Amino acid sequence: MANWKLIGGIAGGLIVVGAIGNAVDGGDGSSSSSANSAAPTPSYAAAKAATPTPAVADDKPAEVKAETKSVPDFVGMGLQSAQDAAQAAGFYGLKSHDSLGRARHQILDRDWKVCSQNVKANSSASTDKVLDFGAVKLEETCPAHDEAAPSAAGGTMPSFTGKSVAAARAALDSGTSFTVQDASGQDRFILVESNWKVCSQEPAAGTKVNGQPVTLGAVKFEESCQ
């Protein structure tokens, strides 16, 4: 005799399984992976074509033509103010140097004042002319004339006495070996060479330069050589 309870249970289970499968397939017999698959990624060429190309102007800004203008008088002005005034007058090629010949860099222009200018005031010059300002620090006195930096032109050792250690080093080839000693006997380190002046040198001034090492004795500029 057939077990109708068992048969009924099996049939009910098959109906439930069928219903679940139909729900997973989306109810229309299609595969779930097909229904839920992501849209195809656009190709690189298509993406590139869809990216707008920035517009490029056909005309470039015209170059400023040099003019002849009167050069202002900058002497006595703060270095920053002099540079601002030069640009306002149309001169944009600007540089500066240490009027005391100590090879210091004008890092903070507002701490320096103009002592000289390479183009005479009120004379005419092309606006592409580079203006060079000789300067000293605000608390210093301008020299009567810019002090020339030492030079080894001609192949002879220049005199470094009274010059800054930085200027002495700059006068010779960058490969020259230097030894700098504190001439006061305090055995201090010479850190900022532009703040130290030379009291003694070896080899002596006038010696032929042939790459030999150089030894300098120096003290700070506000001190006297022993």
Salt bridges, closest charged atoms under 4 A:
ASP98 OD2 - ARG104 NE 2.71
ASP132 OD1 - HIS97 ND1 2.99
GLU140 OE2 - ARG102 NH1 3.75
GLU140 OE2 - ARG104 NH1 2.79
ASP146 OD2 - HIS97 NE2 2.64
ASP182 OD2 - ARG188 NE 2.74
GLU193 OE2 - ARG169 NH2 2.70
GLU223 OE1 - ARG188 NH2 2.95
